[in-house]
Amino acid sequence: MSTTLVLGGARSGKSLYAERLAQASGHERFYLATACAGDAEMAQRIAHHRARREHGWTTIEEPIALAETIERHDSAGTVILIDCLTLWLTNLMFSDGRRYPETGTAELPALFHQQRQALLDVLAHARGDIILVSNEVGMGIVPMGAVSRIFTDEAGRLNQAVAAVCDHAVFIAAGLPLVLKGAPCLPA
């Protein structure tokens, strides 16, 4: 059993790295996709990810209930790749249809706090390998709008919490891995 967080910016190569890591495990592979095809551009991104993956993956689409889905498929001899936590965070932030203010602070839905804790709990007791992909969004300027600041803050907090319970953490930049915690074995 091993848990790995793979972080990186947009188009950094983090998903491809995570897929190669899962492939190298030799285990039965599950791809837990959090994206929802809300428009043509996102549908195209999803299609690109699907086309890139080789045969042998079971794809599960779950925008909200990650912990429950992981528990249902987690067992010795499996690897579950979750792509990605920041899309999941967005899904949770807007799960109740709320509108966030342009300025000031805002409360996140109770579902966010429940699901976040459930994910951390299931990661701590995983029976198979779990690989989580997440965007590192806090390396640039502080966003102007309140909802963007809330998202950036919560993504950073989520990444820190997940990294704390994972065995390994890897940062990807320009397709190259920088090991932050542990040392996951990966083909070149």
C-alpha positions as CSV (number, residue, x, y, z in Angstrom):
1,M,0.0,0.0,0.0
2,S,1.3,3.4,-1.0
3,T,-0.2,6.8,-1.3
4,T,1.3,9.5,-3.6
5,L,0.4,13.1,-4.2
6,V,1.5,14.5,-7.6
7,L,1.4,18.3,-7.8
8,G,2.2,20.7,-10.6
9,G,0.9,23.6,-12.6
10,A,-1.3,23.5,-15.7
11,R,0.2,21.4,-18.4
12,S,3.2,20.5,-16.3
13,G,3.0,16.8,-17.1
14,K,1.5,15.8,-13.7
15,S,-1.3,13.6,-15.1
16,L,1.1,11.8,-17.5
17,Y,3.5,11.2,-14.7
18,A,0.8,9.9,-12.4
19,E,-0.5,7.6,-15.2
20,R,3.0,6.2,-15.7
21,L,3.4,5.6,-12.0
22,A,0.1,3.7,-12.0
23,Q,1.1,1.7,-15.0
24,A,4.5,0.8,-13.4
25,S,2.7,-0.6,-10.4
26,G,1.5,-3.6,-12.4
27,H,-1.8,-3.5,-10.4
28,E,-5.3,-3.4,-11.6
29,R,-5.8,0.3,-12.5
30,F,-8.8,2.5,-11.8
31,Y,-8.9,6.1,-13.1
32,L,-11.2,8.2,-10.8
33,A,-12.0,11.3,-12.8
34,T,-13.5,14.3,-11.0
35,A,-14.0,16.5,-14.1
36,C,-17.5,17.3,-15.4
37,A,-17.8,18.2,-19.1
38,G,-19.7,21.4,-18.6
39,D,-18.6,22.9,-21.9
40,A,-17.0,21.8,-25.2
41,E,-13.5,22.8,-24.1
42,M,-13.7,20.7,-21.0
43,A,-15.2,17.8,-23.0
44,Q,-12.2,18.0,-25.3
45,R,-9.8,17.9,-22.4
46,I,-11.5,14.8,-21.0
47,A,-11.4,13.2,-24.4
48,H,-7.6,13.9,-24.7
49,H,-7.0,12.3,-21.3
50,R,-9.0,9.2,-22.2
51,A,-7.3,8.8,-25.6
52,R,-3.8,9.1,-24.0
53,R,-4.4,6.3,-21.5
54,E,-3.6,2.8,-22.7
55,H,-6.1,-0.1,-22.4
56,G,-6.4,-1.7,-19.1
57,W,-7.9,1.2,-17.1
58,T,-11.3,1.2,-15.5
59,T,-12.6,4.8,-15.6
60,I,-14.9,6.0,-12.9
61,E,-16.4,9.4,-13.0
62,E,-17.2,10.9,-9.6
63,P,-17.3,14.7,-9.1
64,I,-18.1,14.7,-5.3
65,A,-17.9,11.4,-3.3
66,L,-14.2,10.5,-3.6
67,A,-13.8,8.8,-0.3
68,E,-16.9,6.6,-0.9
69,T,-15.7,5.7,-4.4
70,I,-12.1,5.0,-3.2
71,E,-13.5,2.7,-0.4
72,R,-15.6,0.8,-3.0
73,H,-12.6,0.0,-5.3
74,D,-9.6,0.0,-2.9
75,S,-8.1,-3.3,-2.2
76,A,-4.6,-4.9,-2.2
77,G,-3.5,-5.3,-5.8
78,T,-5.2,-2.2,-7.1
79,V,-4.1,1.3,-7.9
80,I,-6.5,4.2,-8.0
81,L,-5.5,7.4,-9.7
82,I,-7.6,10.4,-8.8
83,D,-7.4,13.2,-11.3
84,C,-7.7,15.8,-10.0
85,L,-8.2,17.3,-6.5
86,T,-8.5,20.9,-7.6
87,L,-11.4,20.1,-10.0
88,W,-13.0,18.2,-7.1
89,L,-12.5,21.2,-4.9
90,T,-14.3,23.3,-7.5
91,N,-17.2,20.8,-7.6
92,L,-17.5,20.9,-3.9
93,M,-17.4,24.7,-3.7
94,F,-20.3,25.0,-6.1
95,S,-22.2,21.9,-5.0
96,D,-25.1,23.7,-3.5
97,G,-25.4,26.3,-6.3
98,R,-24.2,29.2,-4.1
99,R,-22.8,32.4,-5.6
100,Y,-19.7,33.8,-4.0
101,P,-19.2,37.5,-3.3
102,E,-16.8,39.6,-5.4
103,T,-15.1,40.9,-2.3
104,G,-14.8,39.8,1.3
105,T,-14.9,36.3,2.8
106,A,-17.4,33.5,2.2
107,E,-18.3,30.2,3.9
108,L,-17.7,27.0,2.1
109,P,-20.6,24.4,1.9
110,A,-20.7,21.9,4.7
111,L,-20.4,19.2,2.1
112,F,-16.8,20.5,1.4
113,H,-15.7,19.9,5.0
114,Q,-17.4,16.5,5.2
115,Q,-15.9,15.2,1.9
116,R,-12.5,16.7,2.7
117,Q,-12.3,14.9,6.0
118,A,-13.7,11.7,4.5
119,L,-10.9,11.7,1.9
120,L,-8.2,12.2,4.5
121,D,-9.6,9.4,6.6
122,V,-9.8,6.9,3.7
123,L,-6.2,7.8,2.5
124,A,-4.9,7.0,6.0
125,H,-6.4,3.5,5.8
126,A,-5.9,2.6,2.1
127,R,-5.3,-1.1,1.3
128,G,-4.1,-0.6,-2.3
129,D,-2.0,2.1,-4.0
130,I,-3.6,5.5,-4.4
131,I,-2.2,8.3,-6.6
132,L,-3.7,11.8,-6.3
133,V,-3.2,14.6,-8.9
134,S,-3.6,18.2,-7.9
135,N,-2.7,21.6,-9.2
136,E,-0.4,23.9,-7.4
137,V,-2.1,27.2,-7.8
138,G,-0.5,29.3,-5.1
139,M,2.8,30.1,-6.7
140,G,1.6,33.2,-8.6
141,I,0.1,36.5,-7.6
142,V,-2.8,36.7,-5.1
143,P,-6.0,36.6,-7.2
144,M,-8.3,39.7,-7.2
145,G,-11.7,38.2,-6.8
146,A,-12.9,36.7,-3.5
147,V,-13.9,33.3,-5.0
148,S,-10.5,33.0,-6.6
149,R,-8.8,33.8,-3.3
150,I,-11.0,31.3,-1.5
151,F,-10.2,28.6,-4.1
152,T,-6.5,29.3,-4.0
153,D,-6.4,29.2,-0.2
154,E,-8.5,26.0,0.1
155,A,-6.5,24.3,-2.7
156,G,-3.3,25.1,-0.8
157,R,-4.8,23.8,2.5
158,L,-6.1,20.6,0.8
159,N,-2.7,19.9,-0.8
160,Q,-0.9,20.3,2.5
161,A,-3.4,18.0,4.3
162,V,-3.2,15.4,1.6
163,A,0.6,15.6,1.4
164,A,0.7,15.1,5.2
165,V,-1.1,11.7,5.1
166,C,0.6,10.5,1.8
167,D,3.7,8.4,1.8
168,H,5.1,10.3,-1.2
169,A,4.7,13.7,-2.8
170,V,6.2,14.8,-6.1
171,F,6.1,18.2,-7.8
172,I,6.2,18.2,-11.6
173,A,7.6,21.1,-13.6
174,A,8.2,21.0,-17.3
175,G,7.5,17.3,-17.2
176,L,10.3,16.7,-14.7
177,P,9.7,15.3,-11.2
178,L,11.0,16.8,-8.0
179,V,10.5,14.5,-5.1
180,L,9.2,16.3,-2.0
181,K,8.5,13.4,0.2
182,G,9.4,9.7,0.0
183,A,10.8,8.3,-3.2
184,P,8.2,6.8,-5.5
185,C,9.7,4.3,-8.0
186,L,9.0,5.4,-11.6
187,P,10.2,4.6,-15.0
188,A,12.1,7.3,-16.8
